[in-house]
């Protein structure tokens, strides 16, 4: 298989010569700028210098948006998320994310000091890629999303990340990715033996200050 071209990314470092990294994947129709401003709010006091990487997904037509082209990790074919999935698109983006993980290691950051995080579609890609990755990661953060291609996980997951800590959170009023979809994914992961911290917040398909504080706490735990 040919090496995928690296995605364009924004980067933000909390200090010189970082030894930790967080790769943060945006949601459908957004880009790397979406979560770029969050870094100072995370208060990583006590954590070694950390590089945050915010990639821009490629632009592609999205079926449920009348074929309109936008940044997306994969196509959304029907409004009932999970009923019909773009497996080819998910697996193509998996390779792009693996390339980003490898680049951080090539730059001197060990895999077990890298967190993969994402919102919505980015959450889906975080869970899909991280649980199949063949080197241990520091942690996985999935916000307002779900586990895609769930029926393939048992056969494809890698033992390297069986013990990796996972933080999942969801808005109780989410009209885009229903809370039930996120909860179902969390339950499935727990039954598969994963250590999942699950949090809900009284919000829609968004991020709130309480959630940012919880993400900050999780990052300090897994990156320190």
N, C-alpha and C positions, 0 to 999 in steps of 0.2 A: 504494500500500500504506500502511495506517495505521501510525503510529509505535507500536511495542510499548511496553507499560507497563514501567517500570523494575523490575527485581527488587529485593527487599529484600536489603541487603548489610551485612556488618560491614566496618569499616575500621580500619586500623592504620597510623600514619605513623612513619617513622624519624626525622623531624625536621620543623621548621616549613616551610611554603611548599614542598611537594614539587614537584619538576620531573621526577620519574620515577614510573612506576606499574607494579604487577604485579596483574593480574586472575587470581585463582586459583579454578578450578572444582573442586568436590568430586565424589565418586563417588556411585554409586547408594545411596540410603537414608541418606546422610549429610547434612550441611548446611555452611554457611559456617564454623561453629565447628570443623570437623574439622581444618583446617590453620591456624586463627587463632594457636595457640600457637607455630607454627614460626618466626615472624618473628625473634625474638631469637636463635635458633639459627643463622640464616643468615649472620651476621657480614658485613654489607655495608660494612665499613670502606673508606673512599675513594669510596663511591658517593654522589652527591648525595641529598638527602632524598627518600624514596620512599614513596608511598602504596600499601599493599596493600589490595586490595578482594576480599572473600570473599562472593560472592553465594550466596543460597539458591535452588536450583532450585524450580520449582513442584511441588506435590504431585499425583500422578496414579497410577492403577492400573498395576501392573506385571505383565504376563502370566505370566512364569516364577515369580513369587511368589504364584501363585494369585489374581491380581488385587488383591492388597493395595495400598492406597494409601500412597505414600511419595514423598519428594523424588527426582525423576529428571529428567534432561535429555531422555530419550526412553524409550519402552517397549522392553523386551527381550522379544521374541516367542518365541524358542526358545533352548535352552541352547547350541547350536552357534553361537557368536557369529560374525556375518558371513554366515550362510547365509540369513537372512531378517531384513531390517532395517526399522526404523520410520522410513522416509524423511520422512514428514510431521512426525513429532515432532522429528527431527534438524534439519530446516529451520526449524521454529518456534523452537527454542532458538537456532539460529544468529542469528535476528533479535534475540532478547533479548540475546545477547552483543554483537552489533554496537552495540546501544543503549548498553551499558556502555562500550564502547570510545569511542563518540562523547561520552559524558558526561565522560570523563576529558579529552578534547580540548577540550570546552567549558569545562572548569575550568583550562585553560591548559597541559596536558601534551601535547606533540607526539606524534604516533603513533609515530615512530621512537624514542621514549623509553618505550614501553609494551611490557611482556612479557605474553603470554597463556600461562597455565600450567594444568595440570589433572591429576587422578588418576583412572584408570579411565574411567568415562563422561566425566569432565571432560577427560581426555586426548583422548578421541575428539572431543569438541566443540572442543577447542583446535586440533587438527590440521584438522578440517573447516572451521572458521571462519577460522582464521588464514591458511590457504593460499588462501582465496577473497577475503580482505579487500583492498580497493582502495587502501589506504594502507600504506606500509612500517611494519612493527612492529620492535621491538628484538630480539625473539627469541621462540621458542616452546618450552615445556617440556611434555613428555608422559610421565607416569609410569604404568607398569603398565596401559597401554591399547593402542589400536590405531587404525588409519585407517578410519573408516566411509565408506560409499558410495564405495569406492575407484575403482570403474569410471567415476565421473563426474568425477574430479579433473582429468583432462587437458583436458576441455572447459570446466571451470568455474574452474580456478585463475587467479589474477590475477598479472600480471607484477610487481606492486608487492612481492610477497614471495617471488620466485624465489630471491633471495640471502639471505633471512633465515635466521640460524643456528637450528638445531633441536637440542634436547637430548632424547633418549629413553632411558628406563631401565626395567628390568623385573626381577622376581624370578625366579630359576631354578626355584623350586618353587611357582610361582603356580598354585593350583587353580581360580581364578575366570576369569582371562584367561590362557590358556596362553602360555608364553614363545614358542612357535612363531608365535602370532598377532601378538605385538609385533614379533618379528624379521621376519616376512613384510612387515609394514607399513613397517619401517625400510628393508628392501631395495627395496621398491616406490618409496619416496620418493627413495632414492639413484639409482635407475635413471631417475627423472623429473628428475634434475639438482639435487636439494636437498642442502644441506650438513648432514648429520645426524651428531651425536655420539651413539654408542650405548654404553650401559653395562649390565651385568648384575650382580646381587648375589645372594648365597645366602640368599634369603628367600622368603616366600610373597606374598600380595596385600597388601603393606604398604610401609612406608618404613623405612629404616635410617639409622644415623648416617653411614656412608660415602656414601650417596646424598645426604644433606643437605649434606655437604661438597662434593660434586660440583655440586649445584645452586647452592650459594653461589658457587663458582668461576665457574660459567657466568653467573650474574646479575652478578657484578662485571665480567666481560668485556663483556657486552652493554649494561650500564647506565652504565658509567663514561664 
